[in-house]
Amino acid sequence: VDQYKYGKNRVEADAKKLQAKEEELMKRKQEIRNRLTQLKKDRKDLRTAIENNA
């Protein structure tokens, strides 16, 4: 995209939109990481419970 075709406001609007999208993706990434951590903990707890009952 040729920069000179854009006005200042359009560039700022696009930048804001991209920044908002990036923030949303970072938030989702963190939520997924938290979920993964929780699943790993659950798996560990289950293994421990199985070993204790075996």
N, C-alpha and C positions, 0 to 999 in steps of 0.2 A: 504494500500500500504506500503510495507516495505521500509523504508527510505534508508537502506543501498544499495538497488538495484539502487538507483538514483545517478547520478553524481552531482557535485556541480552546473554545468551549467544548468542541467535539472531542479534542484530544484529552482534555481533563475528564470529560464524562466517560470516555473509554477507559482511562486509567483508573477511575473510581470503580467502574464495573469490574475490571480485571482484579483490582485489589480486593473487592468484596468477594469475588469468586475464589480467589486464593485463600482468603481467611476462612471461607466456608469449607474448602477442601482440607485445610490444616485442622479445622475443628473436627471434621469427619475422621481424619487420619488419627487424631488423638483418641476419639471415641472407639475406633477400631482397635487401637493399641491397648486401651483400657480393657476392652472386651477380651482380647487375646490373653492379657495378663490374668484376668478373672478365670478364663477357661483353663489356663495352665495350672492355676491354684486349685481349681475344682478337680482336675485330673490327678494332681498330686494327692489331694485329700482322699479321693476314691482309691487310689493305689494303696495308700497307707491303711485305709479301712479294710481293704481286701486282704492285705498282708496280716493285719491283726486278727482277722477272722479265720485265716487259713490254718 
